[in-house]
């Protein structure tokens, strides 16, 4: 192998720096959100009951939050359920809007700001991300393997 050989103390320092870089990327990098839309479901309530794994929000979207949107008709029947990335924070709120054929609908919004936070019911804006420790460990293991 034609790699550069570093003393063990340098390797440890390099590993620590790489872990720090990974942590900073997790804080300042691309947000990971579950993204689905009930209008594209393969089966009834797929998006709502079995959300997909979080995926990176498009960088060009400048999304800062993950969201859940629910739309219901006047009888309370769900019309739409979606999980996505968004640029705007909205308090947990519902509004009544004019829908198609001048039929009123209720639209409820929830937003959160940590990786994967919209993969279930959103409990809190600042809920801890379950993906950050796992991602960090995977990156650190890959770096360590490459160095050794």
C-alpha positions as CSV (number, residue, x, y, z in Angstrom):
1,X,0.0,0.0,0.0
2,X,1.3,3.5,-0.9
3,X,-0.2,5.5,2.0
4,X,1.5,8.0,4.2
5,X,2.4,6.5,7.6
6,X,1.6,8.7,10.5
7,X,2.7,8.1,14.1
8,X,-0.1,6.7,16.3
9,X,-0.5,10.0,18.2
10,X,-1.1,11.8,14.9
11,X,-3.6,9.2,13.9
12,X,-5.6,9.8,17.1
13,X,-5.4,13.5,16.6
14,X,-6.6,13.2,13.0
15,X,-9.5,10.9,14.1
16,X,-10.6,13.5,16.7
17,X,-10.4,16.3,14.1
18,X,-12.5,14.2,11.6
19,X,-15.1,13.4,14.3
20,X,-15.3,17.2,15.1
21,X,-15.8,17.9,11.4
22,X,-18.5,15.3,11.2
23,X,-20.3,16.9,14.2
24,X,-20.1,20.3,12.6
25,X,-21.5,19.0,9.4
26,X,-24.4,17.5,11.4
27,X,-25.0,20.9,13.0
28,X,-24.5,23.1,9.9
29,X,-25.1,20.6,7.1
30,X,-28.1,19.5,5.2
31,X,-31.2,18.7,7.2
32,X,-32.6,15.1,7.0
33,X,-36.4,14.8,6.9
34,X,-38.9,12.1,6.1
35,X,-40.5,13.0,2.8
36,X,-43.8,11.5,1.5
37,X,-47.2,12.5,0.3
38,X,-50.4,10.5,0.8
39,X,-51.4,11.2,-2.8
40,X,-48.5,9.0,-3.9
41,X,-49.1,6.2,-1.4
42,X,-48.8,2.6,-2.5
43,X,-51.4,1.6,0.2
44,X,-53.8,3.4,2.4
45,X,-52.2,5.7,5.0
46,X,-48.6,4.6,4.0
47,X,-47.1,8.0,4.5
48,X,-48.8,8.5,7.8
49,X,-48.3,5.1,9.3
50,X,-44.9,3.9,7.8
51,X,-42.9,7.0,6.9
52,X,-39.8,6.6,4.9
53,X,-36.3,7.0,6.4
54,X,-35.1,10.6,6.6
55,X,-33.3,11.8,3.5
56,X,-31.4,15.0,2.8
57,X,-33.5,18.1,2.0
58,X,-32.6,19.6,-1.4
59,X,-29.7,22.0,-0.8
60,X,-31.2,24.6,-3.1
61,X,-34.4,24.7,-1.0
62,X,-32.5,26.1,2.0
63,X,-34.8,24.2,4.3
64,X,-34.4,24.7,8.0
65,X,-37.3,22.6,9.3
66,X,-39.1,19.3,8.7
67,X,-42.9,19.4,8.5
68,X,-46.0,17.4,8.7
69,X,-49.2,18.7,7.0
70,X,-52.7,17.2,7.4
71,X,-55.7,18.3,5.4
72,X,-59.2,17.2,6.3
73,X,-62.6,17.9,4.8
74,X,-65.6,19.4,6.7
75,X,-66.6,15.9,7.9
76,X,-63.1,15.3,9.4
77,X,-62.1,12.9,6.7
78,X,-58.4,13.1,5.9
79,X,-57.7,14.4,2.3
80,X,-53.9,14.7,2.5
81,X,-51.1,13.7,4.8
82,X,-47.5,14.9,3.9
83,X,-44.0,14.9,5.4
84,X,-41.4,17.2,3.9
85,X,-38.8,19.9,4.2
86,X,-39.7,23.5,4.7
87,X,-38.1,26.9,5.0
88,X,-40.6,28.3,7.5
89,X,-41.3,27.5,11.1
90,X,-45.0,27.4,12.0
91,X,-46.4,26.8,15.5
92,X,-48.5,23.7,15.7
93,X,-51.6,25.3,14.1
94,X,-54.6,24.6,12.0
95,X,-56.3,27.0,9.5
96,X,-59.5,26.7,7.5
97,X,-59.1,27.3,3.8
98,X,-61.2,27.2,0.7
99,X,-60.6,23.9,-1.1
100,X,-61.6,22.7,-4.5
101,X,-65.2,23.3,-5.6
102,X,-65.4,26.0,-2.9
103,X,-65.5,23.3,-0.2
104,X,-63.8,24.3,3.1
105,X,-60.9,22.2,4.4
106,X,-58.8,22.3,7.6
107,X,-55.1,22.3,7.1
108,X,-52.9,21.6,10.1
109,X,-49.1,22.2,10.2
110,X,-46.3,21.0,12.5
111,X,-42.6,21.8,12.1
112,X,-39.4,20.7,13.9
113,X,-35.7,21.3,13.3
114,X,-33.7,18.2,13.9
115,X,-32.8,15.3,11.6
116,X,-35.6,12.8,11.3
117,X,-37.9,14.7,13.7
118,X,-41.0,14.4,11.4
119,X,-40.7,10.6,11.1
120,X,-43.4,10.2,13.8
121,X,-45.6,12.6,15.6
122,X,-43.7,15.8,16.3
123,X,-43.4,16.2,20.1
124,X,-41.3,19.3,20.3
125,X,-39.4,21.7,18.1
126,X,-36.1,20.9,19.9
127,X,-36.5,17.1,20.1
128,X,-33.2,15.4,20.1
129,X,-32.3,13.7,16.8
130,X,-31.9,9.9,17.0
131,X,-29.8,9.9,13.9
132,X,-26.9,12.2,15.0
133,X,-25.1,9.6,17.2
134,X,-25.5,6.8,14.7
135,X,-24.3,9.0,11.8
136,X,-21.3,10.2,13.8
137,X,-20.3,6.6,14.8
138,X,-20.6,5.5,11.1
139,X,-18.4,8.4,9.9
140,X,-15.8,7.8,12.7
141,X,-15.6,4.1,11.9
142,X,-15.1,4.7,8.2
143,X,-12.4,7.2,8.9
144,X,-10.7,4.9,11.4
145,X,-10.8,2.0,8.9
146,X,-9.3,4.3,6.2
147,X,-6.5,5.4,8.4
148,X,-5.5,1.9,9.7
